[in-house]
Amino acid sequence: MPEIGAHQLEVVETLIGVGRFLVIFVAARLLAELLVRWQLPTILGELIAGVIVGASGLHLIVPPETQAAVANWALQLMGSLADVPPQLVGEVYNESFPSLQAVATLGLFALLFLTGLESDLDELVAVGAQAITVAVAGVAVPFALGTAGLMAIFHVEVIPAVFAGAAMTATSIGITASVFGELKMLRSREGQIVIGAAVLDDILGIVILAVVVSIAGGGSLELGPILKLLAAAVVFVVAAIGLSRTAAPGFDWVIDRLKAPGDVVVASFVVLTLCCFAATAIGLEAALGAFAAGLILSKSNHTHAIEAAVKPVVALFATIFFVLIGTGMDLSVLNPLDPDNRAGLVIAAFLLVVAILGKVVSGWTFLSKEPTNRLVVGLGMMPRGEVGLIFLGLGTQAKLLSPALEAAILLMVIGTTFLAPILLRLVLAGKSDGPDLDPLAEIPT
């Protein structure tokens, strides 16, 4: 790197850092506002914004691992403002990118913490065996069919196939609850089963995520380590659920005695970081620790204050996480005119079909003496939303996925997230159980 003055280097780093945030937040907000007006989840807008400004679009935010170059005019602009050569700006850009990824990781942990915090464990108990059956089937069927199909039909290697299968297990509580809330169906039997199953599905999905990422890091599928990791993940989540009854009062006692501003958010993030540290220390993914931290504090008397404090953090930093997922997507692999892409498109179609059928059939896996619209239950479990994007983001960061498989998973997540609200509205049109102000309808999507 050519020698430059300390002040020039500081100016370059500041321009790059501020410029990235400006591009990310403006693009994400514009697309989110557009999709909200179409009654679609804002996270899709953030993802599309990332695609537009990233390696498949304007090349303004380009992760170094994509091997794509930042737009030359942007480098020249920042170089002229700092009075340094454009190539030097590019070098500083690549060297400083991990700091942006660290901020995005904070957004991921905050989002998972909020998901755990808003998981209503009592709801799961209320709907009983039906919700458990739907959740287990909604995880097992797409995971088994997706993994086996990728290996048998498309000859994908074991670990990428397992990860892709795991990505199809997700269910977005926020998207489903929002649609049921808009249609005033959350208090219906179908609504209770879906929300209860989605709570358990989140727990199962995060456990699978932790196990798969840990296995992928070791590059092995030996039975002993798998059972050890699975047992550790289950014990970790069960302990978190137990601590939600016993540790939350202690947390409340501490909060009630703190006087300095920011007491709730700082204390909450102390619990969050402790759980992430504990999960990492026993060989699990830190993401599981973040989710467990939310479960632990879900029974706190200060839950609403914690949500109010954490949601702005999620709104800012989770936005960066989702935009960065889009920036790294190489959507050129979806071009059907290129013969090299056709195999990837076939994989994408396969994943989308399995992802839809795997969740829809879960609506027919439980016994019920009362009339129940099983199609509504299955469709309610279908959207992958932010949870599916979390899987994809971690798989991308771990470099487990080929460009074709990465794009196929992305297409599956987008497809199920777009289709589920539309199909639910069609099936539930004209049906309502009256005013319904369930707080789950406020979960951010």
C-alpha positions in Angstrom: 0.0 0.0 0.0 1.5 3.4 -0.9 2.4 5.6 2.0 -0.1 8.3 2.8 -0.5 10.7 5.7 -2.4 9.6 8.8 -5.0 12.3 8.2 -5.6 11.1 4.6 -6.0 7.6 5.8 -8.5 8.7 8.4 -10.4 10.6 5.8 -10.5 7.6 3.5 -11.7 5.2 6.2 -14.4 7.7 7.3 -15.6 8.3 3.8 -15.8 4.5 3.2 -17.5 3.8 6.5 -20.1 6.6 6.3 -20.6 6.0 2.6 -21.5 2.3 3.2 -24.0 3.1 5.9 -25.6 5.8 3.7 -26.0 3.5 0.8 -27.3 0.6 2.9 -29.9 2.6 4.9 -31.2 4.7 2.0 -31.5 1.7 -0.4 -33.0 -0.6 2.3 -35.5 2.1 3.4 -36.7 2.9 -0.1 -37.2 -0.8 -1.0 -38.8 -1.5 2.4 -41.3 1.3 2.0 -42.2 0.1 -1.5 -42.9 -3.5 -0.3 -44.8 -2.4 2.7 -47.2 -0.6 0.4 -47.6 -4.0 -1.4 -48.3 -5.6 2.0 -45.1 -7.6 1.9 -42.4 -8.1 4.6 -39.8 -5.3 4.8 -36.9 -7.8 5.0 -37.5 -8.6 1.3 -37.0 -5.0 0.5 -33.7 -5.0 2.4 -32.6 -8.1 0.6 -33.5 -6.7 -2.8 -31.8 -3.5 -1.9 -28.6 -5.5 -1.2 -28.9 -7.2 -4.6 -29.3 -3.8 -6.3 -26.3 -2.1 -4.6 -24.1 -5.2 -4.4 -22.1 -7.6 -6.6 -25.1 -8.3 -8.9 -26.1 -4.6 -9.3 -24.4 -1.3 -8.9 -21.2 -2.6 -7.1 -21.4 0.0 -4.3 -21.3 -2.5 -1.5 -19.2 -5.5 -2.5 -17.9 -8.2 -0.1 -14.2 -9.0 -0.8 -15.0 -12.7 -1.0 -17.2 -12.2 -4.1 -14.1 -11.3 -6.1 -16.1 -8.5 -7.7 -14.7 -4.9 -7.9 -16.3 -1.8 -6.4 -17.6 0.5 -9.0 -14.8 2.6 -10.4 -16.6 5.9 -10.3 -17.2 5.4 -6.5 -13.5 4.7 -5.9 -12.6 7.8 -8.0 -15.1 10.0 -6.1 -13.8 9.0 -2.6 -10.2 9.2 -3.9 -10.7 12.7 -5.1 -12.3 13.8 -1.8 -9.4 12.3 0.2 -6.7 13.2 -2.4 -5.5 9.6 -2.7 -5.3 7.2 -5.7 -8.5 5.2 -6.4 -6.6 1.9 -6.1 -5.6 2.8 -2.6 -9.3 3.5 -1.7 -10.1 -0.1 -3.0 -7.4 -1.6 -0.7 -8.7 0.3 2.3 -12.2 -0.7 1.4 -11.4 -4.4 1.4 -9.3 -4.2 4.6 -12.1 -2.4 6.5 -15.0 -4.6 5.3 -14.8 -7.0 8.3 -15.8 -4.2 10.6 -19.0 -3.8 8.6 -19.6 -7.6 8.8 -19.1 -7.4 12.6 -21.8 -4.8 12.9 -24.1 -7.0 10.8 -23.4 -9.9 13.1 -24.5 -7.8 16.0 -27.7 -7.2 14.1 -28.1 -11.0 13.6 -27.7 -11.7 17.4 -30.1 -8.9 18.3 -32.7 -10.2 15.9 -32.4 -13.8 17.3 -32.5 -12.4 20.8 -35.8 -10.5 20.0 -37.2 -13.7 18.4 -36.6 -15.7 21.6 -37.9 -12.8 23.7 -41.2 -12.8 21.8 -41.6 -16.6 21.8 -44.7 -17.3 23.8 -44.0 -20.7 25.4 -47.5 -20.7 27.1 -49.0 -20.6 23.6 -47.3 -23.9 22.7 -48.7 -25.6 25.8 -52.2 -24.3 25.0 -52.4 -26.0 21.6 -50.8 -29.2 22.8 -49.9 -32.1 20.7 -51.3 -30.7 17.5 -48.7 -27.9 17.4 -45.9 -30.2 18.4 -46.8 -32.6 15.6 -47.1 -29.8 13.0 -43.7 -28.4 14.1 -41.9 -31.7 14.0 -43.3 -32.7 10.6 -42.7 -29.2 9.2 -39.0 -29.6 10.2 -38.5 -33.3 9.4 -40.2 -33.5 6.0 -38.5 -30.6 4.1 -35.1 -31.4 5.8 -35.2 -35.1 4.8 -36.6 -34.6 1.3 -34.4 -31.6 0.5 -31.2 -33.3 1.7 -31.9 -36.6 0.2 -33.0 -35.1 -3.1 -30.0 -32.9 -3.5 -27.6 -35.8 -2.9 -29.5 -38.4 -4.9 -30.7 -36.4 -7.8 -28.2 -33.5 -8.1 -25.1 -35.2 -6.6 -24.5 -32.4 -4.2 -21.9 -33.1 -1.5 -23.1 -34.2 1.9 -22.4 -31.0 4.0 -23.8 -28.5 1.5 -26.9 -30.8 1.0 -27.4 -31.0 4.7 -27.1 -27.3 5.1 -29.6 -26.6 2.3 -32.0 -29.1 3.8 -31.6 -27.4 7.2 -32.4 -24.0 5.6 -35.8 -25.3 4.5 -36.8 -26.1 8.1 -37.3 -22.5 9.1 -40.7 -20.8 9.7 -41.1 -17.0 10.2 -43.3 -16.3 13.2 -43.4 -12.7 12.3 -44.8 -13.1 8.7 -47.4 -15.7 9.7 -48.5 -13.8 12.8 -48.8 -10.6 10.8 -51.0 -12.2 8.1 -53.2 -13.9 10.6 -53.5 -10.6 12.6 -54.4 -8.6 9.6 -57.2 -11.1 8.8 -58.2 -11.2 12.5 -57.7 -15.0 12.6 -55.0 -15.2 15.3 -57.5 -16.5 17.9 -59.0 -19.1 15.6 -58.0 -22.7 16.2 -55.8 -22.7 13.1 -54.1 -19.5 14.2 -53.3 -21.0 17.6 -51.9 -24.2 16.2 -49.7 -22.3 13.6 -48.3 -19.8 16.1 -47.7 -22.5 18.7 -46.0 -24.7 16.1 -44.0 -21.8 14.8 -42.6 -21.1 18.3 -41.4 -24.7 18.6 -40.3 -24.7 14.9 -38.0 -21.7 15.8 -36.4 -23.7 18.6 -35.9 -26.8 16.4 -34.6 -24.7 13.6 -32.1 -22.9 15.7 -30.9 -26.2 17.2 -30.5 -27.7 13.7 -28.7 -24.5 12.6 -26.2 -24.8 15.5 -25.5 -28.4 14.9 -25.2 -28.2 11.1 -22.8 -25.1 11.3 -20.7 -26.8 14.0 -20.5 -30.0 11.9 -19.6 -28.1 8.8 -16.8 -26.3 10.6 -15.3 -29.7 11.4 -15.9 -31.1 8.0 -17.2 -34.4 9.5 -20.4 -36.3 9.8 -19.3 -38.9 12.3 -22.1 -40.2 14.6 -20.4 -39.5 17.9 -19.8 -35.8 17.4 -23.3 -35.3 15.9 -25.0 -36.9 19.0 -22.8 -34.9 21.3 -23.6 -31.6 19.5 -27.3 -32.5 19.3 -27.4 -33.3 23.0 -25.6 -30.1 23.9 -27.9 -28.1 21.8 -31.0 -29.7 23.3 -29.7 -29.3 26.9 -28.8 -25.7 26.1 -32.3 -24.8 24.9 -34.0 -26.8 27.7 -31.8 -25.0 30.2 -32.8 -21.6 28.7 -36.5 -22.5 29.0 -36.0 -23.5 32.6 -34.0 -20.3 33.3 -36.9 -18.3 31.9 -38.8 -19.3 35.0 -36.0 -19.0 37.6 -33.4 -16.5 36.3 -35.9 -13.8 35.1 -36.8 -12.8 38.7 -33.1 -12.3 39.5 -32.7 -10.2 36.3 -35.8 -8.1 37.4 -34.3 -7.6 40.8 -31.1 -6.2 39.3 -33.0 -3.9 36.8 -35.1 -2.5 39.6 -32.0 -1.3 41.4 -30.2 0.2 38.5 -30.6 4.0 38.0 -28.2 5.0 35.2 -29.8 5.6 31.7 -29.8 2.6 29.4 -30.0 0.1 32.2 -32.5 -2.2 30.5 -30.7 -2.4 27.1 -27.2 -2.8 28.7 -28.3 -5.5 31.1 -30.1 -7.3 28.3 -27.1 -7.3 26.1 -25.0 -8.6 29.1 -27.3 -11.6 29.2 -27.1 -11.9 25.4 -23.3 -11.9 25.3 -23.0 -14.3 28.2 -25.3 -16.8 26.4 -23.4 -16.4 23.2 -20.1 -17.0 25.0 -21.6 -20.1 26.8 -22.8 -21.5 23.5 -19.5 -21.0 21.8 -17.6 -22.4 24.7 -19.4 -25.7 24.5 -18.9 -26.0 20.7 -22.3 -24.6 19.5 -23.1 -21.6 17.3 -23.2 -18.2 19.0 -26.6 -17.7 17.2 -28.1 -20.3 19.5 -26.9 -18.4 22.5 -28.6 -15.2 21.3 -31.9 -17.0 20.8 -31.6 -18.7 24.2 -30.9 -15.3 25.9 -34.3 -14.1 24.5 -36.0 -17.2 25.9 -34.4 -16.7 29.3 -35.7 -13.1 29.5 -39.1 -13.9 27.9 -40.7 -14.2 31.4 -39.2 -11.0 32.8 -41.5 -8.3 34.1 -39.5 -5.9 32.0 -40.2 -7.7 28.7 -41.9 -4.8 27.1 -39.1 -2.4 28.1 -36.5 -4.8 26.7 -38.4 -5.1 23.4 -38.7 -1.3 23.2 -34.9 -1.0 23.8 -33.8 -3.8 21.5 -36.1 -3.1 18.5 -34.2 0.0 17.4 -31.0 -2.0 17.5 -32.6 -4.6 15.3 -34.0 -2.0 13.0 -30.6 -0.6 12.4 -28.1 -3.5 12.5 -30.3 -6.4 11.3 -31.0 -4.2 8.2 -27.2 -4.2 7.6 -27.2 -8.0 8.0 -30.0 -8.6 5.4 -28.6 -6.0 3.0 -25.2 -7.7 3.2 -26.7 -11.0 2.3 -28.1 -9.5 -0.9 -24.8 -7.7 -1.7 -23.0 -11.0 -1.9 -25.5 -12.8 -4.1 -24.3 -13.6 -7.6 -27.7 -13.6 -9.4 -26.0 -14.2 -12.8 -26.3 -17.9 -12.0 -30.1 -17.5 -12.5 -29.7 -16.4 -16.1 -31.4 -19.2 -18.1 -29.7 -18.1 -21.3 -26.3 -19.3 -19.9 -26.1 -23.1 -20.3 -23.9 -23.3 -17.2 -26.8 -21.9 -15.1 -29.5 -24.4 -16.0 -28.5 -27.0 -13.5 -28.7 -24.4 -10.7 -32.2 -23.3 -11.9 -33.4 -26.8 -11.8 -32.1 -27.1 -8.2 -33.9 -23.9 -7.3 -37.1 -25.2 -8.7 -36.7 -28.5 -6.8 -36.0 -26.7 -3.5 -39.0 -24.4 -3.9 -41.4 -27.3 -4.6 -40.0 -29.3 -1.6 -40.1 -26.2 0.6 -43.7 -25.6 -0.1 -44.9 -29.2 0.0 -42.8 -30.0 3.1 -44.7 -27.4 5.1 -48.1 -27.8 3.6 -48.3 -31.5 4.4 -47.6 -30.7 8.1 -51.2 -29.5 8.2 -52.4 -33.1 7.7 -50.1 -34.7 10.3 -52.1 -34.1 13.5 -55.3 -35.5 14.9 -58.1 -33.2 15.9 -61.7 -33.8 17.0 -62.7 -30.2 16.1 -63.1 -28.9 12.5 -59.8 -27.4 11.4 -58.7 -26.0 8.0 -55.6 -28.0 7.5 -54.6 -26.1 4.4 -54.4 -22.9 6.4 -52.2 -24.6 9.0 -49.8 -25.8 6.3 -49.7 -22.5 4.5 -49.1 -20.7 7.8 -45.9 -22.7 8.3 -44.6 -22.0 4.8 -42.9 -18.6 4.9 -39.1 -18.8 5.7 -38.7 -15.0 5.9 -36.0 -13.7 8.2 -35.2 -17.1 9.7 -34.4 -18.6 6.3 -32.2 -15.6 5.5 -30.3 -16.1 8.7 -29.6 -19.7 7.7 -28.5 -18.5 4.2 -26.3 -15.7 5.7 -24.5 -18.1 8.0 -24.0 -20.6 5.2 -22.6 -17.9 3.0 -20.3 -16.6 5.7 -19.0 -20.1 6.4 -18.4 -20.6 2.6 -20.4 -23.9 2.6 -22.4 -23.2 -0.5 -21.6 -23.0 -4.2 -23.0 -19.9 -6.0 -25.7 -22.0 -7.7 -26.9 -23.6 -4.4 -26.6 -20.2 -2.6 -28.9 -18.6 -5.3 -31.2 -21.6 -5.2 -31.7 -21.3 -1.4 -32.2 -17.5 -1.9 -34.9 -18.2 -4.5 -36.6 -20.7 -2.2 -36.7 -18.2 0.7 -38.0 -15.4 -1.5 -40.5 -17.7 -3.1 -42.0 -19.0 0.1 -42.0 -15.6 1.7 -43.8 -14.0 -1.2 -46.3 -16.8 -1.7 -47.4 -17.5 1.8 -49.1 -14.2 2.6 -50.8 -14.2 -0.8 -52.1 -17.8 -0.5 -53.2 -17.3 3.1 -55.2 -14.2 2.1 -56.9 -16.1 -0.7 -57.8 -19.1 1.5 -58.9 -17.0 4.5 -60.7 -14.3 2.5 -64.0 -13.4 4.1 -63.2 -15.4 7.3 -62.7 -13.6 10.6 -63.1 -14.3 14.3 -63.6 -10.6 15.2 -61.2 -8.0 16.6 -57.8 -9.5 17.3 -55.1 -7.4 18.9 -52.6 -10.2 19.6 -49.2 -8.7 20.3 -47.5 -11.2 18.1 -48.8 -9.3 15.2 -46.3 -6.6 16.1 -43.3 -8.9 15.7 -41.0 -7.2 13.1 -40.7 -8.9 9.7 
